[in-house]
Amino acid sequence: MMLEFLQEHFAESDLSGIPLMVLCDDAAFTAENINNFVWVTFTRSNPSHDIYGINEFTEHKHWGCYGPLIIDARIKPHHAPVLVKDPEVEKLIDKMGEKGGALYGVI
């Protein structure tokens, strides 16, 4: 599995300047801006299932790690499909926001 590979591969590496790693399906989208990063990271992960760490340990019933925290934010089978914008629908909605349209002045 990918997570075990990462944990083993980076176990001996100096990652002191990297506090967090996020596994995602579309790195370009995720890194495009902070909104995308926050959306992907925190809507596609479950803290009880998708949090790992480099050199992780449990001590006195407390989990921790000596390296970066890893959040698995990949799309899971139970997630809804990704919303894809339809340019034609966007044009119709934009028209509604123009002067004289049903949404004019609402926002």
C-alpha positions as CSV (number, residue, x, y, z in Angstrom):
1,M,0.0,0.0,0.0
2,M,1.1,3.6,-0.7
3,L,1.1,4.7,2.9
4,E,3.4,1.9,4.2
5,F,5.7,2.6,1.3
6,L,6.0,6.2,2.2
7,Q,6.5,5.4,5.9
8,E,9.3,3.0,5.1
9,H,10.9,5.1,2.4
10,F,11.1,8.3,4.6
11,A,11.8,6.6,7.9
12,E,15.5,7.4,7.8
13,S,15.2,10.7,5.9
14,D,15.7,14.2,7.5
15,L,12.3,15.7,7.0
16,S,12.6,18.3,9.8
17,G,11.4,21.1,7.5
18,I,8.2,19.3,6.4
19,P,5.5,19.2,9.0
20,L,2.7,17.8,6.8
21,M,2.2,15.5,3.7
22,V,-1.1,15.3,2.0
23,L,-1.8,12.4,-0.4
24,C,-4.3,13.6,-3.1
25,D,-5.6,12.5,-6.5
26,D,-5.0,15.8,-8.3
27,A,-1.9,17.6,-7.0
28,A,-2.1,20.5,-9.5
29,F,-5.7,21.3,-8.4
30,T,-4.9,20.9,-4.7
31,A,-1.8,23.2,-4.9
32,E,-3.5,25.8,-7.1
33,N,-4.7,27.9,-4.1
34,I,-5.3,27.7,-0.4
35,N,-9.0,27.1,-0.8
36,N,-8.5,24.0,-2.9
37,F,-5.9,22.7,-0.4
38,V,-8.2,23.1,2.5
39,W,-11.2,21.7,0.6
40,V,-9.3,18.6,-0.6
41,T,-7.5,18.0,2.7
42,F,-10.3,18.3,5.1
43,T,-13.3,17.0,3.1
44,R,-11.7,13.9,1.7
45,S,-10.1,12.6,4.9
46,N,-11.5,11.1,8.1
47,P,-9.3,11.8,11.1
48,S,-10.0,8.4,12.6
49,H,-9.0,6.5,9.4
50,D,-6.8,8.7,7.3
51,I,-4.1,10.1,9.6
52,Y,-0.6,8.6,9.6
53,G,2.9,9.7,10.3
54,I,6.5,9.0,9.6
55,N,8.1,7.1,12.5
56,E,4.7,6.9,14.2
57,F,4.4,5.5,17.7
58,T,1.9,5.0,20.5
59,E,3.0,5.7,24.1
60,H,0.6,5.5,27.1
61,K,-2.4,5.3,24.7
62,H,-1.3,8.5,22.9
63,W,-0.4,8.4,19.2
64,G,2.4,10.5,17.8
65,C,5.1,10.6,15.1
66,Y,8.6,11.9,14.9
67,G,8.3,12.9,11.2
68,P,5.7,14.6,9.2
69,L,2.0,14.0,9.6
70,I,0.4,12.3,6.6
71,I,-3.2,12.9,5.7
72,D,-4.7,10.5,3.1
73,A,-7.0,12.9,1.2
74,R,-7.5,10.7,-1.9
75,I,-11.1,10.1,-3.1
76,K,-12.6,7.1,-1.5
77,P,-15.2,4.7,-3.0
78,H,-17.9,6.0,-0.7
79,H,-17.4,9.7,-1.8
80,A,-19.8,11.4,-4.1
81,P,-18.4,12.0,-7.6
82,V,-16.5,15.2,-8.3
83,L,-18.7,18.1,-9.4
84,V,-17.9,19.1,-12.9
85,K,-18.9,22.6,-14.0
86,D,-21.1,22.9,-17.1
87,P,-20.2,26.0,-19.1
88,E,-23.7,26.3,-20.6
89,V,-25.4,26.2,-17.1
90,E,-22.9,28.8,-15.9
91,K,-23.9,31.1,-18.7
92,L,-27.5,30.8,-17.8
93,I,-26.8,31.6,-14.2
94,D,-24.6,34.6,-15.1
95,K,-27.5,35.9,-17.2
96,M,-29.8,35.7,-14.1
97,G,-27.4,37.9,-12.3
98,E,-27.4,40.6,-14.9
99,K,-29.6,43.7,-14.6
100,G,-33.2,42.7,-15.1
101,G,-32.4,39.0,-14.2
102,A,-34.0,37.1,-11.4
103,L,-30.9,37.2,-9.2
104,Y,-29.9,40.8,-10.0
105,G,-29.0,42.7,-6.8
106,V,-29.3,39.6,-4.5
107,I,-25.5,39.5,-3.9
